Amino acid sequence: MRFSTMIAGLFLVFAAVPAAHAQTGSQAVQVELNKLEPQANACRAYLVLQNGTESEFSSLRLDLVAFDTDGIVAKRLAVEAAPLPPGKTSLKLFDMSDLSCEGIGHLLLNSVLACGDQNGERTDCLDLVGVSAKPGLSLIK
């Protein structure tokens, strides 16, 4: 009897795990690499950010690394994605100077350099951020 009670308890714990993950996933900041556009002596990147949290981010500085098509680091840069109101979708543009768009293999979200909301500085922002990219582009975490 004890063994079956223990198994039933474990089943309930593991059954709750997907629901917890689904809830966390919907309470996230999604960053999509939407487009790369050639500029004179630069490549312009378009990021679409969706704030699915209840936090109003006053700071969200992303540490991004561009790799060339051979997988070699080409450039590292910090991009400020805030302000980012709760429930809002925003578009952020940034230029990667001295890089051609055709020469970029993928972008890496290496870390979150700074993150703050209405309650002050946060330390959980890298975990909150999910990444994606339109077909033909690559943004990884």
Phi, psi and omega in degrees: 000318180297318181298315180294326177294319179295317179298317179298320177296317178296320178301316180296321178296311182290330177293331181280341184299311179300323179296320179296318179293322179296321180293317179296320181298324180282344179257057187225172172253116180264131178242119180245127169281108189266325187197146168242133185228124179296137174233169175296117178061027180197168171237124180267130178252139177248119177249130174257122181247132177240116179268101179268012179260176175265004182270144172258105184281120175267343177215132173206083183264115184266135175265105183250143177235127176264131176250145177282181184291347176264002179084015180265138178301127180253325182195146174237136181209156176257131181237123177275117183261353179271161006285150181220094181293156179297140177070011186255145170255133182228157176245129177238135178246146171208149180257137174255098185294148178062023174234138173267144180299324180294337181273357181268123177275311177197165175248145178243128168277099186284317179193178172249115185283326179209144181205126178209148177229196184299344180261001180112197181293144179238151179246359185256012189291326178299321178292331181284335188273127171250149183236152175203173179209151174293158179306137180091351178242163181218123172231121182238167180234000000 
